[in-house]
């Protein structure tokens, strides 16, 4: 009987520990980038410095990969990331990525088209707010402005 009570207490205790541990897990993102692109590596470093576990994979197929991910040509960024079931294209600020993971909207992901100066991983001064679009629910719509 004592063994059974110990087992039940342990099982109940694990039920309460598991969700807390899951909430504190480090988000994992895989970034696909052109092999020689330095700004994409700088973006990956930015994510690492902000609590993400980043894997970088070089590729020469970003355009095709982005289209397959549901990102129209005019909305593609210079690299492509996959995090927890979402696609993140371009130099999307980390706060927007964290918001995406927190809100869990029914979209494929988000994109910051092009290579805006001053965005995470890019050199230069930010001269205007960054408009980040959601993709995967029809025509891309504004998801965030940072």
C-alpha positions as CSV (number, residue, x, y, z in Angstrom):
1,X,0.0,0.0,0.0
2,X,2.8,2.4,0.8
3,X,4.4,1.8,-2.6
4,X,1.1,2.6,-4.3
5,X,0.7,5.9,-2.3
6,X,4.3,6.8,-3.1
7,X,3.6,6.1,-6.8
8,X,0.4,8.2,-6.8
9,X,2.1,11.1,-5.0
10,X,5.0,11.0,-7.5
11,X,2.6,10.9,-10.5
12,X,0.5,13.8,-9.2
13,X,3.7,15.8,-8.5
14,X,4.9,15.3,-12.0
15,X,1.6,16.5,-13.4
16,X,2.2,19.8,-11.8
17,X,5.9,20.0,-12.7
18,X,5.6,19.2,-16.4
19,X,3.6,22.2,-17.6
20,X,5.9,24.6,-15.8
21,X,9.0,23.0,-17.3
22,X,7.4,23.1,-20.8
23,X,6.7,26.9,-20.4
24,X,10.3,27.5,-19.5
25,X,11.7,25.6,-22.5
26,X,14.0,27.4,-24.9
27,X,12.4,28.0,-28.2
28,X,14.2,26.3,-31.1
29,X,14.5,27.9,-34.5
30,X,16.1,26.7,-37.7
31,X,17.3,29.4,-40.0
32,X,17.9,28.7,-43.7
33,X,20.2,31.2,-45.3
34,X,22.5,31.8,-48.3
35,X,25.9,30.2,-47.4
36,X,27.8,33.5,-47.6
37,X,25.2,35.9,-46.1
38,X,26.6,37.7,-43.1
39,X,23.5,39.6,-42.1
40,X,21.6,36.3,-41.8
41,X,24.2,35.0,-39.4
42,X,24.0,38.2,-37.5
43,X,20.2,37.7,-37.2
44,X,20.8,34.2,-35.9
45,X,23.2,35.6,-33.3
46,X,20.5,38.2,-32.3
47,X,18.0,35.4,-31.7
48,X,20.6,33.4,-29.7
49,X,21.3,36.5,-27.6
50,X,17.6,36.8,-26.9
51,X,16.9,33.3,-25.6
52,X,16.5,31.1,-28.7
53,X,18.3,27.9,-29.6
54,X,19.3,28.5,-33.2
55,X,20.4,26.1,-35.9
56,X,21.7,27.6,-39.1
57,X,21.5,25.7,-42.4
58,X,23.0,27.0,-45.6
59,X,20.9,26.7,-48.8
60,X,20.7,28.1,-52.4
61,X,17.0,27.5,-52.6
62,X,15.5,30.3,-50.4
63,X,13.1,31.6,-53.1
64,X,11.5,28.2,-53.7
65,X,11.5,27.3,-50.0
66,X,9.8,30.6,-49.2
67,X,7.1,30.1,-51.8
68,X,6.5,26.6,-50.5
69,X,6.1,28.1,-47.0
70,X,3.4,30.3,-48.3
71,X,5.3,33.6,-48.6
72,X,4.6,35.5,-51.8
73,X,7.7,36.7,-53.8
74,X,7.1,40.4,-52.9
75,X,7.0,39.6,-49.2
76,X,10.1,37.4,-48.9
77,X,12.9,38.2,-46.5
78,X,16.6,37.2,-47.1
79,X,16.4,34.1,-44.9
80,X,13.8,31.7,-43.7
81,X,13.2,30.3,-40.2
82,X,11.0,27.6,-38.7
83,X,10.0,27.8,-35.1
84,X,7.4,25.8,-33.3
85,X,5.2,25.2,-36.4
86,X,5.6,28.8,-37.7
87,X,7.7,30.3,-40.5
88,X,9.6,33.5,-39.9
89,X,11.0,35.2,-43.0
90,X,13.6,38.0,-42.9
91,X,14.9,40.2,-40.1
92,X,11.7,40.0,-37.9
93,X,12.3,41.7,-34.5
94,X,12.5,39.2,-31.7
95,X,9.6,40.8,-29.8
96,X,7.4,39.9,-32.8
97,X,8.6,36.4,-32.9
98,X,7.9,36.0,-29.2
99,X,4.5,37.5,-29.7
100,X,3.8,35.0,-32.5
101,X,4.7,32.1,-30.2
102,X,2.7,33.5,-27.3
103,X,-0.5,34.3,-29.3
104,X,-0.4,31.2,-31.6
105,X,-2.6,32.7,-34.3
106,X,-3.9,30.5,-37.1
107,X,-1.5,31.7,-39.7
108,X,1.6,30.1,-41.4
109,X,3.9,32.8,-40.0
110,X,5.3,36.3,-40.3
111,X,7.7,38.1,-42.7
112,X,9.6,41.3,-42.8
113,X,10.2,41.8,-46.5
114,X,13.6,42.7,-47.9
115,X,16.5,43.8,-45.8
116,X,15.5,47.0,-43.9
117,X,18.4,49.0,-42.6
118,X,18.6,48.9,-38.8
119,X,16.6,45.7,-38.4
120,X,18.0,42.9,-36.2
121,X,21.1,41.7,-38.0
122,X,21.3,44.6,-40.4
123,X,23.7,47.5,-40.3
124,X,22.6,51.1,-40.5
125,X,20.1,53.3,-38.7
126,X,16.4,52.5,-38.4
127,X,14.7,55.3,-40.3
128,X,11.1,54.1,-40.0
129,X,9.0,51.5,-38.3
130,X,9.2,48.0,-39.6
131,X,6.0,46.5,-41.0
132,X,5.8,42.8,-40.3
133,X,3.2,40.8,-42.3
134,X,1.3,37.6,-41.4
135,X,1.2,35.0,-44.1
136,X,-0.9,32.0,-44.7
137,X,-4.4,33.4,-44.4
138,X,-4.9,34.8,-47.9
139,X,-3.3,38.1,-48.9
140,X,-0.6,39.1,-46.4
141,X,-1.9,41.5,-43.7
142,X,-0.1,43.6,-41.2
143,X,0.7,41.6,-38.1
144,X,2.9,44.1,-36.3
145,X,4.7,47.5,-36.7
146,X,7.9,47.9,-34.7
